[in-house]
Amino acid sequence: MKKIFVLSFISVGYFLNAQNLSNSPYATYGIGDVKYDNTIETASMGGISTAFISDFTSNFNFANPANNANFELTSIKLEATNENNYFKTDYNNTKATKHSTYLSNISLAFPLSQKLKMGLSYQPYSSKSYDILSPITTTTEGTVTTIGANRFKGSGTLNTAQIALGYKVNDKFAVGVRANYYFGNLYDLNELAYADAELINGYETKNNIKNFNFTLGASYQNLNTSTDRKFTLGATTTFGNTSKMSADYRNTTYFYDATGTVKNNETVIEEKNTSTKNLLPLQASIGAGYGEENKWFVSLQGDYKKGESINNFGTTIDLQDTYRISAGGWYLPNYNNFRSYFSRIVYRYGAFYERGNLSINDAGKLDPNGTSINKVGISAGVLLPFKTSSITRMSGLELGIELGKRGTTKNNLINQNYVNVRVGFNFADKWFRKTLYN
């Protein structure tokens, strides 16, 4: 049985790397839609994780590896996400929908000793998957004529593999470190075609990414044993960028064959290769939480991310700094009430506001004086424990939902409403314990 789980962990990783995830037209800019740290547990609580130390022995915190003082079992998690996006713009009163389902997280975590805990995780960090066709028109004496088309296409997924270690210094203080490896290819293509021209002008960018960085975390928790009330503080910093991102840019002319897929008579106008080190710059997070042991918990968290740089169509674009405010928590009615299964369910809730890294003007160009593409949402979820699960071995079915809004219809921009549904399993037991100690 244990071998089956290990083989599944490896094989699912290959599938995860091959996924094509849907997202919004805003993925045109930068490295696409960031989906990292979207585990069900974290996402269901609005994104809080920095000051979240699970009361249960089966949950490993990758976002802040210092927050694993209570982790005692071997845990295997498999999670999937169903995204449902609804777009609207005042430009020609256009509406569109987009859906996708993908494997969003696979992780394996286990204790090395009573004080040292370790976790391995693999999930998509960001993705591009868009295809936008914009007509080129001219107006003569009040008559609008279409003279061509401008097409934007993007694809690719940036994945991340991590190894995290958490060390419990004493009953109140813990530290942790996480090494992050990012890899993948992101493609962008802009094709310009006029009705009176035989050839298409194509501008293509391929970003090849192989990048390391590191996350340091710390946490402090004070438990009042007479009331079972606890106060928690946590902080993380991500830094590094030990590798470069290379970008291949091509400006060519060509036409397609009858199938519309094979390029013919391709002529290179310009071709160059560039690189940047500022792909995944400094990030920081701080959080505080308060709760009652095995009963409830609430937390407030602030995140900051410095704007990254990325090569796009032969030029380097710099995105603005972002910040995010999250609030959330969980509630467990009474785990010892075996007459009522609903009393043994862990209920999660949260909300967040995020100032995005994009600022766009009414011409669709990045502009620091343009409109910020912000994001706001609410979330909820449950952990449905398996029948044989105890409070010290909290295994079960994870369910989560997130409703949110991104962007705006002002200045002919796009408003994106979305509903993300997440489902996963957490299998936790004393697997591999004997092997680790021997």
N, C-alpha and C positions, 0 to 999 in steps of 0.2 A: 504493500500500500504506500509506503514511504517513497519507494522508487518511482511509483506512478506519479506522485506529486512533483518530484524533482524533474522528471522527464517532461511533465506538462509545463512546468515553469520555463524550461529551456525552449520547448517547441512553440509555446505561445509568444515568446519573445521574438521569434522570427516572424510570426504573423503580425505582431504589433508594428514591426519596422516597415511592413508592406502596405499599411493601411492608407486609404485616401479619405481624409476628413473634410467635411463640408464646413464652410464658414462664410463670413460676410464680405462684401466688396471692399471693406476697409482693410482686408488682408492684402490688398494691392500694395500697401505701404509697409516698409520694414520687414520683419521676419514672420508676418502673418498673425493669425489669432493665437495668442498665448493660452495654453490649456493646462499648464503645469500646476502642480499642487492642487489638483481637482479631485482628490480622493473623496469618497462619499462622506466619510466622517467629517472632513474639513469643510467641504462645500455645503453640507447640510446645516452647518453652524455659521454661515455667512463668510467663511474663510478664516475664522480664528484658529490659530495653532501655536502661536509664539508663547503664550502663557497657559496652554492647555496640556495638563498632565493627566492622563486617563486614570480614573480610579480603579480600572480593571486591569488584570494581568495579561490581557490578550491583544492590546492595541499598541503598535509601535508608531511613534511620531517622527516622520522624516523631515518635516518642515523645520522643526527645532529639535535636533537629535539629543539635546540635553534633557528633554522632557520624557524620559523613559525610565524613571526611577522605579515605577511600579510594574514594569514589564517583566514577566517571569516565564512565559510559555513560548513555544515555537508557533509562529503565526504565518499562514499562507493566505494571501488575499488575491482574488481575481475580481475585477470590476469592469463594467461596460457602461457606456454613456449613449443616450439617444438625444440628439440635438434637433430642435424644431425652430427654425428661424423664419420670421415674417418681416418682409421689407416693404417700405413705402417711401416714396419721394413725390414732392409736388411737381417735379419735372415730368410733364406729360401725364401727370396723375398715375404714375406707374406703381404696380404692386407685384410682389413675387414671394414665393416660399421656397425653402430649402430644408431638406431633412437628411440626417445620416445617423448611423449607429456604428460604434467602434469600440474596441477594447481600450480602455482608458488607464488601466493600472494593473500591474502584477508585481507582487512584493513577497519577499521571504525575510522573516526576522526571527532572531533567537538570542537568548542570553548566553554570554561567554562565561560569566560568573555572576555572583550576586550584585556586583557593582558595575560590571561592564556589559553593555548590550550592543548588538550589531544588527543591521538591516541592509538588505539589497532590494533595489527597486528599479523598475523599467517602465517608462510611460512616454507618450507624446508630449513634447514641450510646446510646439506651435505647428501650424499648418497653413498652407495656401491651397485653395480650391475655388477658383472663380473664373467666370467667362462672361465678360461684359461687352456688348455690341452697342456702339454709339454712332448714330448717323451724322454725317457731315452735310450741312445744308447751306443754301444760299437763298437770299430773298431779293427778288426783283419785282418792283412795282406791286408789292404786297403778295406776290406769289412765292411760296416756299418750295424750293426744289432740292431733292436729295442728290448730291453729286459724289458721294462716297461713304465710306464707313471707317470707323476707328475701333479696332477690337483689342481688348485687354484679356489676357489669359494668364492664369497662375496655377501652379501645382507643386506638390512636394510636402514632406513632413520632416520637422526637426525633432528628433527623439533625445531622450536623456536617460542615462544609466547612472545609478548612484550607489555608493556604499557609505553607510552612516555608522558612527560609533558614539555611544553615550556613556558617560562615567559618573557615577554617584559619589561625590566627594564626601558628603556626610548626610545626615537626615534632612537637611534643609537646602543644600546647595549641590548643583550638578552642572557639568559642562558637556559639550558634544562637538563633533566635527563631521562634516559631510563632504565627500569628494563627488563632483558632478562632471560627467562627460557628456557633451552634446555632439551629435553627429547627424548628418543628413544632407540632402540637396533641396534647394528651393529654386523654382523656375518662374520667370516672368517673361511674357511676350507681349509686345505691342505691335500690331499690324495695321498699316495705313494703306487703304486702297481707294482709288478714284475710278469713277465709271469710265472716264476717257483715257485711262492708262492701262497698259497691258500687264505691268508688273506690280507686285505688292512690295511695299517697303516694310521690312521687319526689324524690330529692335528687340534683341533677346539677351537676357541675363541669367546666368546659372551661378548660384552661390553654393559653394562646397564648404561645409562647416565641419570642423573637428576641433573641439574646444574644451578645455578643462577650466573649472573654477572651484572655489571652496567656500563652504559655509561654516562659520563658527557660531555656536550657540551657548547660552547660559540660562539657568533658571534658579529661582529661589521660591521655596514654598514653606509656609509656617502653618502647622496644624495645631489647633487648640483641642487637645484630647478630651477636655471636659464637655465641649459642645460639638465636637466633630466638624467645626467650621475651619476652613482653610483659606489662606490668602496666597496668591501666586503672582510672581513677576517673571517675565521672560524677555530675552532679546537675542537677535541674530544679526549677523553681518555676512554678506556674500561678496567675495572679491576674487581676483585672480586673472582670468583671461590669459592663460599660459600659451595659447595657440592663436594662429591667425585664421581669418576666414578669407578664402580666395574666391574671386569673382571673375568669370569669363563673360565678356561683353562682345556681341556681334551685331553689326548693322549691315544688313544684306538686302538685295532685291531678288525676287523669284516669282514664280507662279505655280499653282498647284495642278496636279494631274486630274483626270476625270473623277477619281475617288475623293479628291479634296483632302488627301492626307500626305501625299508624297510631293516634295518640292522639286521643281525642275528649273533648269537654267539659273541656278543660284550664283549670284555675284557678290563677293565681299567688298563692302565699301570701307568699313572700319572694323578693326578687331583688336582687343586689348585685354590684358589681365591685370587686376588690381587686388589689393588685400587691405584688411583693416584689423585692428586689435580691439576695437571698442564695441564688439558685438553684444556682449553680456556684461555690462559695467556694474559698478557698485550698487548693491541693494542693502537695505537695512529694515529691521522690523522691531517693534517694541510692543509689549502687551501686558495687561494686568487682568487678574481674574479672582473671583470669590465664589465659594460654594460650601456645600455640606457633603461630607464623606458618603459616597454611594447613594446620594439623593438628588443633588442638583448642582449646577455650575453655570456661571455667567462670566463673560469676558469682553473686554474692549481692546482693539488692536489697531495700530497705525503702521502702514508700510510705505516705504520710499524706494524708488528706483530711478537711477540716473538715466537720462536719455541715451539710447544706443545709436550707433552709426552703422549704416549698411550701404553697400553698393547697389545702385539701381539705374539701369540703362546708361551705364558709362560714367555716372557721377555718384559721389558719396552724399547721402542724405543723413541729416542729424535730426533725431526725434527728441521731443521735449521730455523733461523730467515728469514722472508720474507719482501720485500718491493715492493711497486707498485707506479708508476708514471702515472697519468691520466690527460688528457686535453680534454676539450669539452665545449659545450654551446648550445645555441638555437637562433633561428631567427624568428621573426613574421613580415611579410612584411607590412600589414596594416589592422588591425582588423576592422576598420570603413569602409572599402571598401566592401559594400554589393553587388556590381555588380560582384565581383570576389571572389568565394569561396576559391580559392587557396591563395588569399592574407590574409585570415583569419586563415590559417593553421599554427600551430607552428612546425617549422622544427628543428630537433635536430641532433647533430653530435658529434663524439668523437673518441679518441684513447687511448691506454694504453700499458704499459709494466710492467710485473710482474716477479720478481725473485721468483720462487716457493720455497716451504719448503722441497723439495726432492732433494737429491744429491745421484746419483746412479752410481755404478761402472759397468764394463762390465760383471760382473757375476750376475747382477740384485740385488745386495745388497746395502743397505744404507751405504754410505761412504762419510765423509766430504771432501775427496779429489776426489770424483767422479764427474760426470757431473750433473750440476744443471738442473732441469726440469723447464724451464721458459715458460712464456706465453706472447703473444703479439696479439693485435687485434684492429680492427676498428669497429665503430658502427654508426648507424643512426636511425632516427625514426621520427614519426609525431604524433601530436595530431589533430585529425579531429573533430572539434567542432560540437555538435548537432545543428540542424537548429535554434532552439530557444535559443541557448546558447549566452550569452553576455560576454564581457571581464571581468565583475565582477562575473560571474558565469560560469567559463570555464569548462563545462562538455563535454565529448566526447569519441570517440573511440581512443584508444592508440595503435600504431603499432611501432614495433622496430625490428631491425635486427643487429646481431653481427657476424662478420667474424673473425676467429682467428686461431692461431697456438700454439701448446703446445708440448714440447719435441723435440727430434731429432732422426735421424736414426744412429747417430754415436755410436760406441761401442755396436752394436746390440740392441739399445734402440728403442723406438717406437715414431714415429712422428704422432701427432694428429692434423688434420685440422678439423675445425668445422664451422657450420652455425647454429646459434640459432635465431629462429623467435619467437617474442613475440606479443601477442594480449591481450587487456584488455579494460575494461570500467571504467570510472570515473563518478559516479553519484553524483553531488554536488548541494545542495540547502539549504534552511533554515529549513530542517527537524529537529525535536526534540528541536528546540530553546526554544519554550515556556515551554516545560517540564523541561528543564535544569534550566531555570530561576525560575520556581515555586518551 
